[in-house]
């Protein structure tokens, strides 16, 4: 019985190695292959972020490892979200 289980696992592994790549390649049409080829990749825009830095100590946080700083962190987040990049 143990030998049968090992054979079943081996057969299942071989089937997965053969069928999955074929299914993946079969799922693309020739037009999709042309559209998304390495020579025709879409452009990528670089994201733009503010350079602002907020120190949560300025909003009342205490760096002692014991104090719950939830309110001061929320104040810093609110202040940060009020600033909008033009």
Residue pairs with C-beta under 8 A, 6 or more apart in sequence:
34 40
48 85
49 85
50 83
50 85
52 80
52 83
54 76
54 79
54 80
56 69
56 72
56 73
56 76
57 63
58 76
59 72
59 73
59 75
59 76
59 79
60 69
60 71
60 72
60 75
61 67
61 69
61 72
61 73
62 69
